[in-house]
Amino acid sequence: LLEGEWGRERAGIAFTRLEYVEKSAEELVLPTSYGPNRLFPLRQATLGLVYALPLGGALSWGIGGQVVLSAVPDDLGPVYGDGPGGWTAFLRVRPRRAGHD
């Protein structure tokens, strides 16, 4: 797992997350033909951007989006399809940091 973010709150913050895990067929709830103990390497990259909204008060508001790209072994293609991934738009709400407006 590797995560990072770059930027300034008012100008927009870009973020990324890179993941690598090995999951068993049982954890992935695959058909029994895959064998329950077989391990599959899974990779995923998330890229996103969040912008601060200029709202006052005790909360810090932001709006953003992210794209998720996944890489799975070829033999999982029948279950996951080619190049699984997706996107998300979101509203971020969190307590405002002390000393910042």
Protein Blocks (a to p, Z undefined) as FASTA:
>chain_A
ZZddeddfklopaddddddddddfklnopafklopkbccdddddddddddddddedjbdc
ddddddddddddfklmmmnoghiaddddddddddddehiZZ
